[in-house]
Amino acid sequence: MTDTVFDPGLQPERTLLAWRRTCLAFGVASAVATRFTLAAIGPAAFVVGLFGVALAGLAYGLVWHRYRRAHAALTRLQRLEHGAVPMLLASGCGVLLGLACGVYVVTRALGVQ
């Protein structure tokens, strides 16, 4: 087994970096959404925000694990396996953020304190 560069463009590394930025953005956005919706919807905002941060962290861990598997398969010239779990978790974070923002907008529009 050799650990030589198999792709001069290093596409798997670029993909990992892009996913890292995405997961970080979802985690930070979940925390910020929690901060702004806490006064409007109470402790439920904290639970939803914590769940969003946890989903972002889980997606990050799965993406890192997938990168390690892809790197090992490519250096050993094996077949690559594909999975959509990180994308599903990122979509879940997006939906949670959208719901939190929607609740915030509606509660502000109705004047609920």
Buried (B, 14 or more C-beta within 10 A) or exposed (E): EEEEEBEEEEEBEEBBEEBBEBBEEBBEBBBEBBEBBBEBBEEEBBEBBEBBBBBBBBBBEBBBEBBEBBBEBBBEEEEEEEEEEBBEBBEBBBEBBEBBBEBBEEBBEEEEE
